[in-house]
């Protein structure tokens, strides 16, 4: 007698195995299998789609009050519940697929151990189908069409969320318990601790410039626009009503490549004039309508973080922003160069005055401009950037700090003491402190 392995027509043997299974049975199970694979694809893709929505897309959903968009907002308001629902449903569907195919396979081949290779082959096929059609393909599509995919699956996920809510609740509570345990054993490293770690880990072969860059990177995310910006008193801007001759004269004297344009007052900035846009018009007459070359201004609040602003600069391809206060008035101006200088240090070009910030008389005595930012002052003095936070009030300049400490505009020659610093007013006008002598007693600890 020939063995099964010697059968020259293995397909006939397989056909014989299925002779007891009805065609409707196979059709129904095939339809269920396809339905489960599609469901697996929708659930898997929705995970990528929902959690890759950016702020602009979420705002679009909030503003467009359609049923699908409302469901998206409701689901995104409970991200833990949404993720738990997706994971539970994905696992249940995949388990259902494996169970169905295994059961149908055994129904077809019975308990013939000699047909074990068929089970292995079908298992491999099912695994491929789940991975390719239920994971890879839908996730790739959802990545490129996240909002569209989210709208298509929002109703389904909202329905499933209600069904698996008890299981999701237990899963979330268990996860939170684990997270709380991990947090208790973890360590929260402050910026000060990172700076101290840098001091200890940088050796003698590390230059001061390299140490400065590393500290700049550590402190970068803590800085706000207000700490880095140039104040409104230092802004070079032009009135929108000036003629072309006056404009060119001011541009030649300023040396800047971008100049804000205001209407009546600097609190009403209409736009920014790029000097490169004027190059082809330098021979125009005084009545030339240079205002038509203005570009829209980019406005940011004072409390915006500089790392976030740097990303905005990159996305919008601009290099300058107008800083506005809580009332919408112009508070200052910040450029890409100002932000980069917080990491790499001062960048001087042919128009910069190297001595404008400070002048070092000896190891303990300095002359500073009153407009010097406290952030720059702390870096030059090599002290913590938050050293004056308790006394500076709303001020971000050295002159503003002294006004806070003295409570009124001091006269030239007056001395103001704060901890290890002795400030002597060198020059002052009717509105502000112009120049200050700083004496530091290094024997007093910070």
Beta strands, then each sheet from edge to edge (+ up, - down):
strand 1: 230-231
strand 2: 237-239
strand 3: 258-262
strand 4: 269-274
strand 5: 299-301
strand 6: 320-324
strand 7: 330-335
strand 8: 358-360
strand 9: 365-369
strand 10: 415-418
strand 11: 421-428
strand 12: 433-440
sheet 1: 1+ 7- 6+ 5+
sheet 2: 2+ 3+ 4-
sheet 3: 8+ 9- 12+ 11- 10+
end
